[in-house]
Structures are given as structure tokens and as C-alpha cells.
Amino acid sequence: MISIIDSFGYIGITLLILSETAFPPIPSELILPLVGFMAGQGHFGLLGVMVAATIGSIVGALILYGVGLWFGQARLYAFIGRYGRFFLLKETDLDKANGWFDRHGGKAVTIGRVIPVVRSLISIPAGVTRMPLLSFIIYTAIGSTVWNGALIGAGWILGNQWERVSGAVNYFQYFVILVILVAVTWFAWSRRNEWRTWWVRK
């Protein structure tokens, strides 16, 4: 990672953040604080680092947006119609989700970009629901600027202790995962009668 940044500078930062956004297992909480630390040491300009990281975030998000756009509503409805019972999902659930995203998609993308785990994945439903491309880019840019700025700023402030940022973000990530698990468990429990009915019919 350091070698890429040293070799390619701002372009290297853009490529790393692009990869982190399009392939979520690559952690931005390791990349951005390091970049902030290096900016604090005078290796990069703070504004240049922010721009490079945000461009990478937008391009990476556009890749996943494209995946959602390609999959589309028709494939999603066909999938739920055929396999939805395994996930306790119905086509009416998709109707509700689409309606919600039409009303709140902008806020979902903007806020989602600052939430671990959700950050990258939020681009897919935006593509599936065909959120206007320009709106998606603007919302992604706003959310990404906040996230990137927070981690880069933390690295700048902490200096040689920039690695502490990763630990703090990990705790937040564990909390988000816990919330998601609780939500999934509650959803499955609320649909338990439908699950039993399906198994009886089978």
C-alpha cells in the first residue's frame, strides 16, 4: 500500500480508494489515516489528498452502481418471485423498498457512505432503482467527502499514531454488524408464520 502511494502519488491514492469502494474487503480505515499522516508530514497537499480520495470513491461507487443497473428491477423481481420464499421476501416487499428508495434514496446514499459495511453496498440498490446518475454522483461525493475527510483528518492529527484510527473504526463496524444482525433476526421472527406455512405446503 505504501509503495503504491509512494510510486504513484495522488493517482495511487485514487486507485487505492477506488479499489476499497468497489471491493469492500479492502479497508479505507487503513488507507486514509496513513494518507492523512503523510499529508501532515508534507508529502502531499491536504486538498489534493481529499480530491484524489473523493474521485476514487465516486469511480468505485459507479462500478457498483453499474452492477445494480445491469441487474435491474426485472431480474430482481424474477429472482424474488422464484426464490423469495427462502429469504422470507415477497414482491410486495420490493414494491415497498422501491417506494422508500424513491423518496429517501438521496439521504440513504449520502448517509450510507459514512457507515461501515453499508458504504459500498448502498450503490447497488441505487443502480437497481435507477437513481438519476448525476444525483447519485452528487450524493456519493457529499457522503464520501465527509468519510474521507474524517479519516484523513484523524491521521493528520494523530501523526505517528495514525493506526489508532483503524481500531476505533473497527469498533464502529462491529456495532453496525450487530445492528444488522438484530434487524435480520427481527425480520425473520416477524415472518415465522409465513415460513411455517410455506414448509407445510411443501
C-alpha positions as CSV (number, residue, x, y, z in Angstrom):
1,M,0.0,0.0,0.0
2,I,2.7,2.5,1.0
3,S,4.7,1.5,-2.1
4,I,1.7,2.3,-4.4
5,I,1.3,5.7,-2.7
6,D,5.0,6.4,-3.0
7,S,5.2,5.3,-6.6
8,F,2.0,6.9,-8.0
9,G,1.3,9.8,-5.6
10,Y,-2.2,11.2,-5.9
11,I,-3.1,8.7,-8.7
12,G,-2.1,5.9,-6.3
13,I,-4.4,7.3,-3.6
14,T,-7.3,7.4,-6.1
15,L,-6.7,3.9,-7.3
16,L,-6.5,2.5,-3.7
17,I,-9.7,4.2,-2.7
18,L,-11.4,3.1,-5.9
19,S,-10.4,-0.5,-5.1
20,E,-11.6,0.0,-1.5
21,T,-15.0,1.3,-2.6
22,A,-15.6,-1.3,-5.4
23,F,-14.2,-4.2,-3.3
24,P,-15.3,-3.6,0.3
25,P,-12.9,-6.1,2.0
26,I,-10.1,-3.5,1.3
27,P,-10.3,-1.2,4.4
28,S,-10.3,2.6,3.9
29,E,-9.6,2.9,7.6
30,L,-6.1,1.8,6.9
31,I,-5.5,3.8,3.7
32,L,-6.9,7.2,4.6
33,P,-5.4,7.8,8.0
34,L,-2.0,6.9,6.5
35,V,-2.5,9.4,3.7
36,G,-3.5,12.0,6.3
37,F,-0.4,11.3,8.2
38,M,1.7,11.6,5.1
39,A,0.0,14.9,4.2
40,G,0.8,16.1,7.7
41,Q,4.4,15.3,7.1
42,G,4.4,17.4,3.9
43,H,4.5,14.6,1.4
44,F,1.1,15.6,-0.1
45,G,-1.2,18.6,0.0
46,L,-4.3,18.2,2.1
47,L,-6.6,19.4,-0.6
48,G,-5.0,17.2,-3.2
49,V,-5.4,14.2,-1.0
50,M,-9.1,14.9,-0.4
51,V,-9.8,15.4,-4.1
52,A,-7.9,12.2,-5.0
53,A,-9.7,10.1,-2.4
54,T,-13.1,11.5,-3.3
55,I,-12.6,10.8,-7.0
56,G,-11.6,7.3,-6.2
57,S,-14.7,6.9,-4.0
58,I,-17.0,8.2,-6.8
59,V,-15.5,6.0,-9.5
60,G,-15.6,2.9,-7.2
61,A,-19.2,3.6,-6.3
62,L,-20.1,4.0,-10.0
63,I,-18.8,0.4,-10.6
64,L,-21.3,-1.0,-8.1
65,Y,-24.0,1.4,-9.3
66,G,-23.4,-0.2,-12.7
67,V,-23.8,-3.7,-11.3
68,G,-27.1,-2.7,-9.8
69,L,-28.2,-1.0,-13.1
70,W,-27.2,-4.2,-15.0
71,F,-29.1,-6.5,-12.6
72,G,-32.1,-4.2,-12.8
73,Q,-35.7,-4.4,-11.5
74,A,-36.8,-7.2,-13.9
75,R,-34.1,-9.7,-12.8
76,L,-34.7,-8.7,-9.1
77,Y,-38.4,-9.3,-9.3
78,A,-37.9,-12.6,-11.2
79,F,-35.4,-13.7,-8.5
80,I,-37.7,-12.8,-5.6
81,G,-40.6,-14.5,-7.4
82,R,-38.7,-17.7,-7.7
83,Y,-36.5,-17.8,-4.6
84,G,-38.0,-15.1,-2.3
85,R,-39.6,-17.6,0.0
86,F,-36.2,-18.8,1.1
87,F,-35.5,-15.3,2.3
88,L,-39.0,-14.6,3.5
89,L,-39.3,-11.9,0.9
90,K,-42.3,-11.2,-1.4
91,E,-42.7,-8.9,-4.4
92,T,-44.8,-6.6,-2.3
93,D,-41.7,-6.1,-0.1
94,L,-39.8,-5.0,-3.2
95,D,-42.6,-2.6,-4.0
96,K,-42.3,-1.0,-0.6
97,A,-38.5,-0.9,-0.8
98,N,-38.6,0.8,-4.2
99,G,-41.1,3.3,-2.9
100,W,-39.0,4.1,0.1
101,F,-35.8,4.4,-2.0
102,D,-37.6,6.7,-4.4
103,R,-38.5,9.0,-1.5
104,H,-35.3,8.7,0.6
105,G,-32.6,7.4,-1.8
106,G,-30.6,10.6,-1.7
107,K,-30.4,10.6,2.1
108,A,-29.7,6.8,2.0
109,V,-26.8,7.2,-0.3
110,T,-25.3,10.2,1.5
111,I,-25.6,8.8,5.0
112,G,-24.8,5.3,3.8
113,R,-21.4,6.5,2.6
114,V,-20.3,7.2,6.2
115,I,-21.4,3.8,7.6
116,P,-19.0,0.9,7.6
117,V,-20.3,-2.2,5.7
118,V,-23.1,-0.2,4.2
119,R,-20.8,2.3,2.4
120,S,-20.1,0.4,-0.7
121,L,-23.2,-1.8,-0.9
122,I,-25.6,1.2,-0.9
123,S,-24.5,1.9,-4.5
124,I,-26.2,-1.3,-5.7
125,P,-29.8,-0.5,-4.8
126,A,-29.2,3.0,-6.2
127,G,-28.4,1.3,-9.5
128,V,-31.2,-1.2,-9.3
129,T,-33.8,1.6,-8.7
130,R,-32.2,3.7,-11.5
131,M,-31.4,6.7,-9.4
132,P,-30.5,9.6,-11.8
133,L,-26.8,9.3,-12.4
134,L,-26.0,12.9,-11.6
135,S,-27.9,12.8,-8.3
136,F,-26.1,9.6,-7.4
137,I,-22.7,11.2,-8.1
138,I,-23.6,14.3,-6.0
139,Y,-24.9,12.3,-3.0
140,T,-21.9,10.0,-3.2
141,A,-19.5,12.9,-3.4
142,I,-21.0,14.5,-0.3
143,G,-21.0,11.4,1.8
144,S,-17.6,10.3,0.6
145,T,-16.1,13.7,1.4
146,V,-17.3,13.5,5.0
147,W,-16.0,10.0,5.4
148,N,-12.7,10.6,3.7
149,G,-12.2,14.0,5.5
150,A,-12.8,12.4,8.9
151,L,-10.3,9.6,8.4
152,I,-7.7,11.8,6.7
153,G,-8.1,14.5,9.3
154,A,-7.7,11.9,12.1
155,G,-4.5,10.6,10.5
156,W,-3.2,14.2,10.2
157,I,-4.0,15.0,13.9
158,L,-2.7,11.7,15.3
159,G,0.5,11.7,13.4
160,N,2.7,8.7,14.2
161,Q,-0.3,7.2,16.0
162,W,-2.5,7.2,12.9
163,E,-3.0,3.4,13.2
164,R,-5.3,4.0,16.2
165,V,-8.0,5.2,13.8
166,S,-8.4,1.7,12.4
167,G,-9.2,0.3,15.9
168,A,-11.8,2.9,16.5
169,V,-13.5,2.3,13.1
170,N,-13.4,-1.4,13.7
171,Y,-15.5,-1.0,16.9
172,F,-18.0,1.1,15.0
173,Q,-18.1,-1.6,12.3
174,Y,-18.8,-4.3,14.9
175,F,-21.7,-2.2,16.2
176,V,-23.1,-1.8,12.7
177,I,-22.9,-5.5,12.0
178,L,-24.6,-6.2,15.3
179,V,-27.5,-3.8,14.4
180,I,-27.8,-5.5,11.0
181,L,-27.9,-9.0,12.6
182,V,-30.6,-7.8,15.1
183,A,-32.6,-6.3,12.2
184,V,-32.4,-9.5,10.2
185,T,-33.3,-11.6,13.2
186,W,-36.3,-9.5,14.0
187,F,-37.4,-9.6,10.3
188,A,-37.1,-13.4,10.2
189,W,-39.0,-13.7,13.5
190,S,-41.8,-11.4,12.2
191,R,-42.2,-13.7,9.2
192,R,-42.0,-17.0,11.1
193,N,-45.7,-17.9,10.4
194,E,-45.2,-17.4,6.7
195,W,-42.2,-19.7,6.9
196,R,-44.1,-22.4,8.6
197,T,-47.0,-22.1,6.1
198,W,-44.5,-22.5,3.2
199,W,-43.0,-25.6,4.7
200,V,-46.4,-27.2,5.4
201,R,-47.4,-26.6,1.8
202,K,-44.2,-28.0,0.6
